[in-house]
Amino acid sequence: MAKNNVLQTFKTEISKIASLDDLLLLETKYFGRNGVLNAQLKNMKDLNAEKRKALGKEMNQLKYKILESISKKRQEIVSFGQKNTIDVTLPGKKYASGSLHLVTYAIEEISNIFEKIGFIRMSYPEIEWEWFSFEALNMPKDHPARDDFETFYIQSPTNQKYGKMILTPHTSSGQPREMMRLGKPPIRMINIAKTYRPNWDASHVPMFHQFEGLCIDKRINITHLKGTIDFFAKEYFGQDRATRLRPFHFQFTEPSFEVDITCDICAGTGKVADGTKCRLCKQGWLELGGTGMVHPTVMKAGGLDPNEFTGWAFGFGVERVMMMKPGVGLNNMRALYDGDIRVLEQF
Ligand code: PHE
């Protein structure tokens, strides 16, 4: 090959190359022992000193030009590969898919159930005056019933009428709040909110949630209460579940009850298949929460006339009912707030 053509030919050849393998072959073709460049030097020994020197210089320049363009090409191939090659053998990326927290999910389910029967979801202050949580609910300062609602106090000035500020120990403060907000019945509200009491064990956490229903109108009676609680229990736990009202005492309701629901393990019988006692409920019933007919004193505190209106209220724990739902299988309430993602990943 004539010397002048060497560079020309090389340029055409390298322009067609797109892989490192082909580039290596080309490099060998030019620089190998029997390569193009060595072939050019074959006749060198027959030349006189002057010509030899000239040829040597020319060949060196050619060599550097070729080397330079090979290394440029290598760079090109490598950086192009980095940007555009998809390695289909790499394992795929997994993106974590989230889900609602169990408590958030339960709150949505509960509000949907009550929405179906015309209850309006309401919110009231979580940092509240003592008066709305206690005095208005017929629990004066020294009443021992107040001890059942152990309370977190806020450092705040004391208001003459409303007392100190607290973190709501129950959602019942929503009762006088709603009566005062509306001014007159009908009232059908559901208050689902955070509640606080200083307890920490398998079935108590210091911050938990309650849902409180309040229904006030003319001629409201216990049958409406029982019907509503039955509706909720069947919607939330299953159509085969039944409820009962068991006499109890609360300062803010008269009469007062605790609500029980049939146990789903023994279907309300208290006995399992082999005739032994059900270990979950012992006598067929599980406790849901408190309820009763709104006390006339509470009605008055909320600005309503108890001779004209009657009503009922109930207050249940969100975490508690959620943990009682068949299939949830959670036996430690603290697990809900430990922040361990593995708990939530199971649902
Ligand atoms: N506030 C009560 C509690 O936290 C529950 C309750 C609400 C009882 C409404 C009666 C009526 O235990």
Residues whose N, C-alpha, C, O or C-beta is under 5 A from the ligand:
A	BS01	LIG	H170 S172 F250 T253 G290 T291 G292 A313 F314 G315
